[in-house]
């Protein structure tokens, strides 16, 4: 039985979508493998707080729209809560709980003093005008409790961006203690953010992919082929960096269409392909690849498959068709537990999102440090500290994997939860 079966204060009865339900499965297994005391295990497996909000906002035609909003705080023993704020049409409180648990683990892997949280609004952002988005985030800010520099810090995620963060910080400026801009990370440089922070997840995925590929698979990136599922900020950034560092991107897909490069060609142009894929009607004009279905990209014969879309891509049913030897999750839940088991049986390495996107937490902490006035960081220093922290995170998980004979996912959750459990042990 998991935390979802007990956590009934949200009033929801539906099962979490598979991609965001998975963190509870992994966390439960890791906590019991670690043998932590029951009291601490309970704290690790149950969210500390769930908020469910009705968020009314004025539409451009003068009518009133009402959306469901959420904020779930999983565990804050290591420091202030931090985590994604997303817009997704079918978002639920259980989705946010799964994301919050994964964020707790990711922050601990990254070695930053944060706990995990997650939230958002159940809305399709493509249906909103610019003014409606402004009114919506301000209405959410007026109703959510517990946010602040030392309480809960929001980070942009699916459907939101740096402007969403800036508007949120502005909206709550008169009701919090401390610098209001420190209530968010991933904001524009004009209001105290760092230039590359909004693309930190994509940088992180690319960095971790190269590290694991070259160190553990003994294959230079310059000789590797890569398929990328997802053309959002994470997928596009990861593809461009991997290409820039010497890799060959041979396939990419959005949620509607895919592109593959001929086997005898140099690969896709990672700078151009995402923009074409986001406009399927324009794909016929793309000369360096062949339009195909999304499943063909997942099944492409490539050294690495990066799963950067915020949806489940690999399950027990389609795992046998995956031809890559290394699968990297760029979003939580890209591989279901059943898909993970099926891939492992075939000797496929799966790097979980809690490790692959740990750089998001590193970047959020660097921006938060500057926003609360503790230090001034140059872009060069941010880049260096980001890289060092990611290298350390991969090394820590690798050491646990090798010493305990675990998979990458098992080792990542073991490292993360052991650090959170150690913090609970100190304070209890």
VENRA-V905816 format. One record per residue. SS is DSSP state (H for helix, E for strand, L for the rest). NEAR is the number of other C-alpha atoms within 8 Angstrom. D_LAST is the distance of its C-alpha to the last C-alpha in Angstrom with 2 decimals. Layout:
BEGIN
ss = <SS,SS>
near = <NEAR,NEAR>
d_last = <D_LAST,D_LAST>
END
This chain:
BEGIN
ss = <L,L,H,H,H,H,L,L,L,L,L,L,L,L,L,L,L,H,H,H,H,H,H,H,H,H,H,H,H,H,H,H,H,H,L,L,L,H,H,H,H,H,H,H,H,L,L,L,E,E,E,E,E,E,E,E,E,E,L,L,L,L,L,E,E,E,E,E,E,E,E,E,E,E,E,L,L,L,L,L,E,E,E,E,E,E,E,L,L,L,L,L,H,H,H,H,H,H,H,H,H,H,H,H,H,H,H,H,H,H,L,L,L,L,E,E,E,E,E,E,E,L,L,L,H,H,H,L,L,H,H,H,H,H,H,H,H,H,H,H,H,H,H,L,L,L,L,E,L,L,L,E,E,E,E,E,L,L,L,L,L,H,H,H,H,H,H,H,H,H,H,L,H,H,H,L,L,L,L,H,H,H,H,E,E,L,L,L,H,H,H,L,L,L,L,L,H,H,H,H,H,H,H,H,H,H,H,H,H,H,H,H,H,H,H,L,L,L,L,L,H,H,H,L,E,E,E,E,E,L,L,L,H,H,H,H,H,H,H,H,H,H,H,H,L,L,L,E,E,E,E,E,E,L,L,L,L,E,E,E,L,L,L,L,L,L,L,L,L,L,L,L,H,H,H,H,H,L,L,H,H,H,H,H,H,L,L,L,L,E,E,E,L,H,H,H,H,H,L,L,L,L,L,E,E,E,E,L,L,L,L,L,L,E,L,L,L,L,H,H,H,L,L,L,L,E,E,E,E,L,L,L,L,L,E,L,H,H,H,H,H,H,H,H,H,L,L,L,E,E,E,L,H,H,H,H,L,H,H,H,H,H,H,H,H,H,H,H,H,H,H,L,L,L,L,L,L,L,H,H,H,H,H,H,H,H,H,H,H,H,H,H,H,H,H,H,H,H,H,H,H,H,H,H,L,L,L,H,H,H,H,H,H,H,H,H,H,H,H,H,H,H,H,H,H,H,H,L>
near = <3,9,10,8,7,6,8,9,6,9,5,7,5,4,5,9,7,9,12,14,13,12,12,12,10,10,13,10,8,12,14,9,6,8,6,9,6,6,6,11,12,8,10,14,12,10,14,9,7,13,9,10,9,8,12,10,11,11,9,8,4,6,7,8,8,8,10,10,13,14,14,16,15,16,15,11,8,10,9,13,15,14,14,13,14,12,15,13,9,6,12,9,14,11,12,17,15,13,14,15,17,12,15,15,15,14,17,16,15,14,9,10,10,14,17,18,21,17,14,14,14,13,10,10,10,5,5,9,8,6,8,12,10,10,10,12,11,11,11,10,10,8,8,10,4,6,10,13,16,8,9,14,16,13,13,15,10,9,9,11,11,11,9,12,15,13,11,12,13,9,10,11,10,5,5,9,7,8,10,13,12,14,13,15,14,15,17,12,8,5,8,9,12,11,8,6,12,11,10,11,13,15,13,15,15,12,10,13,10,10,11,10,13,11,8,7,7,7,9,8,12,8,9,12,11,14,15,16,16,15,15,9,8,16,17,14,11,13,12,10,10,14,11,7,8,9,13,14,16,14,15,16,17,14,7,9,12,15,15,14,13,9,4,4,6,7,13,13,8,11,7,7,12,14,7,11,16,8,8,9,5,9,10,7,5,9,6,8,11,9,10,10,11,13,6,9,17,12,10,11,6,13,10,13,14,13,15,15,15,10,8,11,8,12,13,12,7,9,11,9,6,9,9,13,10,12,13,15,17,18,12,13,16,16,12,14,9,8,14,13,9,11,13,10,7,6,7,11,11,14,12,13,13,14,14,15,15,17,15,11,12,15,12,12,11,10,12,12,10,11,11,10,7,7,6,6,8,6,8,6,8,11,8,8,8,11,9,8,12,15,10,8,13,12,8,9,13,10,8,13,13,8,6,6,7,10,9,13,10,11,13,14,13,12,13,14,14,10,9,13,12,8,10,10,8,6,5,4>
d_last = <24.78,22.94,21.01,24.43,25.60,23.04,22.85,25.95,25.47,27.52,30.58,31.45,32.65,33.98,32.64,31.25,33.85,33.52,32.83,29.65,28.53,28.22,24.78,23.18,25.26,24.31,20.56,20.60,22.67,20.62,17.25,19.09,20.93,17.83,16.68,12.97,11.21,12.44,9.38,8.82,12.62,12.98,11.17,13.43,16.50,16.62,17.44,15.46,18.84,22.50,25.49,29.04,31.78,35.54,36.99,40.62,42.78,46.47,48.49,51.43,53.92,52.43,50.80,47.18,44.85,41.52,38.82,35.42,32.55,28.91,25.62,22.57,19.17,17.17,13.92,13.36,10.20,12.85,15.14,17.73,18.87,22.17,24.55,28.05,30.28,33.15,36.32,37.37,39.71,37.80,34.23,31.86,28.35,27.58,29.02,26.70,23.65,24.81,25.46,22.06,20.35,22.84,22.23,18.50,19.68,22.59,20.77,18.50,21.73,23.43,20.91,20.69,17.75,18.05,16.59,19.14,21.38,24.97,27.71,31.38,34.50,36.55,39.83,42.30,42.50,46.01,47.31,46.30,48.44,47.11,47.26,45.54,42.64,42.37,42.42,39.93,37.18,37.80,37.55,34.22,32.93,34.06,32.06,28.74,25.82,22.84,24.61,24.80,24.32,20.68,20.10,21.90,24.69,27.47,29.30,32.74,33.18,35.87,38.46,37.11,37.88,37.59,39.68,37.38,34.55,36.85,37.95,34.46,33.49,36.75,36.29,33.02,34.00,34.73,31.55,28.66,27.53,28.06,30.49,31.28,32.21,28.69,27.70,29.47,30.17,33.34,35.58,39.16,39.94,41.99,38.88,36.67,35.90,36.83,39.88,38.43,34.99,36.33,37.45,34.30,33.56,37.10,36.92,33.72,35.33,38.44,36.66,34.57,37.67,39.75,37.19,36.75,40.47,41.69,39.15,38.44,41.58,43.89,45.75,46.55,45.91,49.56,50.64,48.26,48.98,46.41,46.31,44.16,43.37,42.60,44.45,41.92,40.39,38.22,41.09,43.77,41.86,40.85,44.45,46.00,43.82,44.30,48.02,48.10,46.44,49.11,48.12,50.50,49.37,51.60,50.28,48.35,47.92,46.78,46.04,49.80,51.69,51.58,53.53,54.29,56.24,59.19,58.47,61.01,59.79,57.34,54.79,53.92,53.69,49.96,50.77,53.18,52.09,49.13,51.38,53.99,51.53,50.23,53.89,55.22,58.65,58.89,58.10,61.79,62.29,59.81,62.02,59.63,58.06,58.74,57.26,55.47,52.92,49.18,49.02,51.44,49.03,46.18,48.66,50.25,50.76,48.51,46.27,43.30,42.43,40.12,38.77,38.25,39.02,36.32,37.42,37.41,40.12,39.79,39.46,40.45,43.87,44.78,42.82,45.93,47.83,45.49,47.41,45.05,43.29,40.34,38.66,36.28,34.34,34.64,33.03,30.27,31.89,35.18,35.10,34.13,32.43,35.91,37.49,35.00,35.87,39.57,39.48,37.62,40.29,42.85,41.06,40.23,37.31,34.99,32.73,30.15,29.77,26.12,27.65,31.12,30.03,27.10,29.48,29.07,25.52,26.87,29.69,27.63,25.46,28.66,30.23,27.25,27.21,30.86,30.69,28.23,30.60,28.63,31.32,34.66,35.00,38.36,39.08,39.68,36.32,34.57,36.56,35.78,32.02,31.96,33.89,31.96,28.57,30.06,31.64,28.39,26.64,29.49,29.54,25.85,26.38,29.71,28.31,25.77,28.64,31.00,28.82,27.48,30.65,29.14,30.73,29.95,28.03,26.01,25.31,24.37,21.80,20.51,20.17,18.63,16.04,15.13,14.41,12.27,10.36,10.10,8.71,5.86,5.53,5.93,3.79,0.00>
END
